[in-house]
Amino acid sequence: MTTNFSFLKTHSSFREAVLYFHQSKVGILPVVDEQNQLVGAITRYSVFRALLEDISLDSAVFTHMIREPVTLFEDEVKPRLHS
């Protein structure tokens, strides 16, 4: 299980998100608050949509993040049954 991963803060800018997505192969980044608690996620698509809406690259990703993300912990994963 990966425990060292990248994330953005709620005050991180779209510029930071664009740079990260440009340099990586991921399509989604978690967004955390000041206490490093997960509060959302930002996707490549969310960034594209915001830019098409003429959002400033200096705006915070908080404005276009996916809120109330679903979390799943390793011990909660149930095996998939195949028929």
C-alpha positions as CSV (number, residue, x, y, z in Angstrom):
1,M,0.0,0.0,0.0
2,T,1.3,3.5,-0.9
3,T,1.6,5.8,2.1
4,N,3.7,8.5,0.5
5,F,1.5,10.4,-2.0
6,S,1.0,13.9,-3.3
7,F,-1.9,16.1,-2.3
8,L,-3.0,19.7,-2.5
9,K,-4.2,22.0,0.3
10,T,-7.5,23.8,0.0
11,H,-5.6,27.1,-0.6
12,S,-3.4,25.5,-3.3
13,S,-3.7,27.3,-6.7
14,F,-4.9,25.9,-10.0
15,R,-1.4,26.8,-11.2
16,E,0.0,24.2,-8.7
17,A,-2.6,21.6,-9.9
18,V,-1.8,22.2,-13.5
19,L,2.0,21.8,-12.9
20,Y,1.4,18.6,-10.9
21,F,-0.9,17.1,-13.5
22,H,1.5,18.0,-16.3
23,Q,4.4,16.3,-14.5
24,S,2.6,13.1,-13.4
25,K,0.4,10.4,-14.8
26,V,-2.3,10.7,-12.2
27,G,-5.8,12.0,-13.0
28,I,-6.9,12.9,-9.5
29,L,-5.3,14.5,-6.4
30,P,-6.7,14.6,-2.8
31,V,-7.3,18.0,-1.3
32,V,-6.6,18.3,2.5
33,D,-7.3,21.1,5.0
34,E,-4.9,22.7,7.4
35,Q,-5.1,19.7,9.7
36,N,-4.3,17.4,6.8
37,Q,-7.8,15.9,6.8
38,L,-9.2,14.9,3.5
39,V,-11.9,17.4,2.4
40,G,-12.1,16.7,-1.3
41,A,-10.3,15.9,-4.6
42,I,-9.4,17.7,-7.7
43,T,-9.3,16.0,-11.1
44,R,-7.7,16.9,-14.4
45,Y,-11.2,17.3,-15.8
46,S,-12.0,19.8,-12.9
47,V,-9.0,21.8,-13.8
48,F,-9.8,21.9,-17.5
49,R,-13.4,22.9,-16.7
50,A,-12.3,25.7,-14.4
51,L,-9.8,27.0,-17.0
52,L,-12.6,27.0,-19.7
53,E,-14.7,29.1,-17.2
54,D,-11.8,31.6,-17.2
55,I,-10.8,30.9,-13.6
56,S,-7.5,32.5,-12.7
57,L,-4.6,30.2,-12.3
58,D,-4.0,31.8,-9.0
59,S,-7.5,30.9,-7.7
60,A,-7.7,28.2,-5.0
61,V,-8.6,24.6,-6.1
62,F,-11.1,24.6,-3.3
63,T,-13.6,26.3,-5.6
64,H,-13.8,23.4,-8.1
65,M,-12.9,20.4,-6.0
66,I,-15.1,17.3,-5.5
67,R,-16.6,17.6,-2.1
68,E,-17.5,14.8,0.3
69,P,-15.1,12.2,-1.2
70,V,-15.7,8.5,-0.5
71,T,-12.9,6.9,1.4
72,L,-12.1,3.2,1.5
73,F,-9.6,1.6,3.9
74,E,-7.7,-1.5,3.1
75,D,-9.4,-3.6,5.9
76,E,-12.8,-2.6,4.5
77,V,-12.2,-4.0,1.0
78,K,-14.3,-7.0,0.3
79,P,-13.3,-9.6,-2.3
80,R,-15.2,-9.3,-5.6
81,L,-17.3,-12.4,-6.3
82,H,-17.2,-13.6,-9.9
83,S,-20.1,-15.5,-11.4
